[in-house]
Amino acid sequence: MSRKFVVLVKEFEDGHPTLIVEPHEDLGLPDDKRVSIRFPKGTTYDQAQDLARILNKTASSIEVINW
């Protein structure tokens, strides 16, 4: 089974790394919205990249659910 998303690291204006989930299927979000994970101050790009690699290797799905 192939993954239907990829987790990327982006740095925004503040230079702070953020994980962005780029779906390859409809998650039910508006087109201009993405799932993101922000890190505490002091987190490095390499640390964020390590987590992105782990998620890309091990997570089978990312979903928007009712809570």
C-alpha positions as CSV (number, residue, x, y, z in Angstrom):
1,M,0.0,0.0,0.0
2,S,1.4,3.4,-0.9
3,R,1.3,6.4,1.3
4,K,-1.2,9.1,0.4
5,F,0.8,11.9,1.8
6,V,4.3,13.3,2.3
7,V,5.6,15.2,5.3
8,L,7.9,18.1,4.4
9,V,9.9,20.6,6.5
10,K,9.3,24.3,5.6
11,E,10.9,27.4,7.2
12,F,8.7,30.4,7.2
13,E,9.5,34.1,7.7
14,D,10.6,33.6,11.3
15,G,13.1,30.9,10.2
16,H,11.4,28.4,12.4
17,P,11.0,24.9,11.0
18,T,7.4,23.6,10.6
19,L,6.2,20.2,9.4
20,I,3.7,20.4,6.6
21,V,1.6,17.4,5.5
22,E,1.1,17.4,1.7
23,P,-1.8,15.1,1.0
24,H,-2.0,13.1,-2.2
25,E,-5.8,12.6,-1.6
26,D,-8.7,14.6,-0.4
27,L,-8.6,14.9,3.4
28,G,-11.7,17.0,3.6
29,L,-9.8,20.3,4.2
30,P,-10.3,23.4,2.1
31,D,-7.7,23.7,-0.7
32,D,-5.9,26.5,1.1
33,K,-5.5,24.6,4.4
34,R,-2.8,22.0,5.4
35,V,-2.0,20.0,8.5
36,S,1.1,21.5,10.2
37,I,3.2,20.8,13.3
38,R,5.0,23.7,14.9
39,F,8.0,23.2,17.2
40,P,9.2,25.0,20.3
41,K,11.8,27.8,19.9
42,G,15.2,26.3,19.6
43,T,14.2,23.3,17.4
44,T,16.6,23.0,14.5
45,Y,15.8,22.2,10.9
46,D,17.7,18.9,11.3
47,Q,15.6,17.9,14.2
48,A,12.4,18.7,12.3
49,Q,13.8,16.8,9.2
50,D,14.5,13.7,11.5
51,L,10.8,13.7,12.5
52,A,9.6,14.1,9.0
53,R,11.8,11.1,7.9
54,I,10.3,9.0,10.7
55,L,6.7,9.9,9.8
56,N,7.3,9.3,6.1
57,K,8.8,5.9,6.9
58,T,6.3,4.7,9.5
59,A,2.9,6.5,9.3
60,S,0.4,4.7,7.1
61,S,-2.2,7.5,7.1
62,I,-3.0,11.0,8.3
63,E,-6.7,11.8,8.7
64,V,-9.0,14.6,9.7
65,I,-11.4,13.0,12.3
66,N,-14.3,14.2,14.4
67,W,-13.2,14.4,18.0
